[in-house]
Amino acid sequence: MIKHQAGPEDFELDKGYEQLADKTWEEVLQEGESAWEKEPEQEQERVSVRMPQYMASIFIDTKRRDRNVPTVAAVERLTAKIGIAIVRMRFLEQVLEVEHLHKEILQLGNQFLLKRTYRGGDYSLQEVVDTVYRKCSLRRWVAGAITDNLTDPLGLPTSTAVLLTLLAGISRSASWIPRKWVELAERELDYFGTYLKGEARRLKTELLGR
């Protein structure tokens, strides 16, 4: 039986995110990319990031474990694909709350207050020992989803948003990735959830004290 692979019509209705978020990392890698994702308009985009060494090593080690991941770039693209679905399903309400508060502050017309509210650039991963420079590969729709769900509403740098997305993908591994790395990815996502709650509280305080 052939499993359904999400196409553009699914993502317009958000159904594609739901289907992806219910899968494991291994399932998404073994299914590979759909014909729609391989069309010219969904060409690859490259994003420069400073990635924790363990993430880079996982992607290199996973290369060629299945015919649908012949390269590190393919592993990155598919990890980001499931990752943004998980981020969206797990953090959507918190992100929307922060975005709404940003919009309220924008309406006040105060440049200094607006500058204080956009602190997404201050966020960073919590448990990082060493990093390596990489240019990560993303499909255009995934890059757009990361922008819509993390970068724009929170003011996060694109590189940070991409790292969070990749970590979310790693957190869904069932067997290929050693459990300690999966748990580390899960902790990083927990930290991010705590950050979002703190941002909402801070922005509410800014509004009250304006």
NORGIHU-V23711 format. One record per pair of residues at least 4 apart in sequence whose ideal C-beta (glycine too) atoms are under 6 Angstrom apart, sorted by sequence separation. I is the first residue (numbers start at 1). GAP is how many residues later the second one is. D is the distance in whole Angstrom. If there is no record, write none. Layout:
[[I,GAP,D] [I,GAP,D]]
This chain:
[[6,4,4] [23,4,4] [33,4,4] [51,4,5] [70,4,6] [79,4,6] [86,4,6] [87,4,6] [88,4,5] [91,4,5] [138,4,5] [145,4,6] [146,4,6] [147,4,5] [150,4,6] [156,4,5] [173,4,4] [177,4,5] [10,5,4] [11,5,4] [23,5,5] [33,5,6] [37,5,5] [51,5,5] [69,5,5] [138,5,5] [147,5,6] [151,5,5] [156,5,5] [177,5,5] [10,6,3] [64,6,6] [69,6,5] [150,6,5] [151,7,6] [105,8,6] [63,9,5] [173,9,5] [6,10,3] [151,10,5] [150,11,4] [60,12,6] [63,12,6] [105,12,5] [6,13,6] [59,13,5] [62,13,5] [171,14,4] [146,15,5] [170,15,4] [171,15,5] [59,16,5] [59,17,6] [167,18,5] [171,18,6] [146,19,6] [167,21,5] [136,26,6] [8,28,6] [5,29,4] [7,29,5] [120,34,5] [120,35,3] [30,36,5] [32,36,3] [120,36,4] [121,36,6] [29,37,6] [118,37,4] [29,40,5] [29,49,5] [28,50,5] [28,54,4] [99,54,4] [98,56,6] [80,58,5] [84,58,6] [95,58,5] [76,60,5] [77,60,5] [76,61,5] [81,61,6] [84,61,5] [88,61,5] [20,62,5] [77,62,6] [80,62,5] [84,62,6] [125,63,6] [21,64,4] [73,64,4] [20,65,4] [21,65,5] [126,65,5] [17,68,4] [21,68,4] [17,71,5] [123,72,6] [52,76,5] [56,76,5] [53,77,5] [56,78,6] [87,78,6] [52,79,6] [53,79,6] [50,81,4] [51,81,6] [84,81,5] [87,81,5] [83,82,4] [86,82,4] [50,83,6] [51,83,5] [83,83,6] [49,85,6] [80,85,5] [83,85,4] [80,86,6] [83,86,3] [117,86,6] [48,87,5] [49,87,6] [79,87,5] [82,87,5] [46,89,4] [47,89,5] [79,90,4] [82,90,6] [44,93,5] [45,93,5] [45,95,6] [42,97,5] [42,98,5] [45,98,5] [42,99,6] [98,101,5] [37,102,5] [94,102,4] [98,102,6] [101,102,4] [97,103,5] [49,110,4] [47,111,6] [49,113,6] [49,114,6] [47,115,5] [58,119,6] [54,127,6] [25,144,6] [25,147,4] [24,148,6] [25,148,4] [26,148,6] [24,150,4] [26,150,6]]
